[in-house]
Amino acid sequence: MKKPPAKGNPAGLEEDGPDERTFFADQPPERPFRGGDIRDKTPSHVLGHRDRLRARFRESGANALADYEILELLLFRLIPRRDTKPIAKALIERFGSLGGVFGAPAELLQEVPGIGETVAFDLKLMSALAQRSIKSSLKDRPILGSWSSVIDYCNAAMAHETREQFRILFLDKRNKLIADEIQGIGTIDHTPVYPREVIKRALELSATAIILVHNHPSGDPTPSRADIDMTHMIINSAKPLGITVHDHIIIGKDGYVSFKGLKLI
């Protein structure tokens, strides 16, 4: 006979595999909890390490910690009763950087031992919060005067995508952001872009300027001949209608390039 689910445990949890954060849920505590203190079940050497890491962060800030240690601090809260140091190191090794971890698809995150569906979801949620935070700094400010924030936002949103995305930032006459929209998602090395649709959408939003952005999943942001030709087609279509193309930015894991910086426009 199948054992009924533990009290407070969703009925479907056993079928889908245990949530890594409830790993110890069915084990009786060694002694009564004091206000739900998770320290009652955490090995002392792990507690000491966590306390030292928290102290370094409080006293010296994030610059005093390696990337895997920052991630480890976060995983303390997502997986409170496990040693998260090896999990953090495995994530960085698999995806190359903190940005790579937060940009990775949830299904790939779950291939790392110790990361289940719930924690993968939480990591993606935090990634979305970080992107929204950066994007909010662009609102009500002239984009051209906040260029580093534009690059930070585009990097966070696109650098680690596994397929090409073509994104457009639509600006008003004061170069403030009206809308940020993904116009197309393609394959690993191609996204179909139709200049007519780009201009149509700019007119619908009453935009007077646009910034084109797309990513290269290969990591190399060097523009292709097709990228250059497509950009010039959009510029030539937009100019008679009073719409300025300020720049075309290509984002890659290894950096970014600006068409204006390269004098391609």
Secondary structure, DSSP 8 states (H G I E B T S, - for coil): ------TTS-TTHHHH---GGGTTTTS--SS--SSS-GGGGS-HHHHHHHHHHHHHHHHH-GGGS-HHHHHHHHHHHHSTTS--HHHHHHHHHHHSSHHHHHHS-HHHHTTSTT--HHHHHHHHHHHHHHHHHHHHTTTTSBGGG-HHHHHHHHHHHHTT-SS-EEEEEEE-TT-BEEEEEEEEE--SS-----HHHHHHHHHHTT-SEEEEEEEETTS-----HHHHHHHHHHHHHHGGGT-EEEEEEEEETTEEEETTTTT--
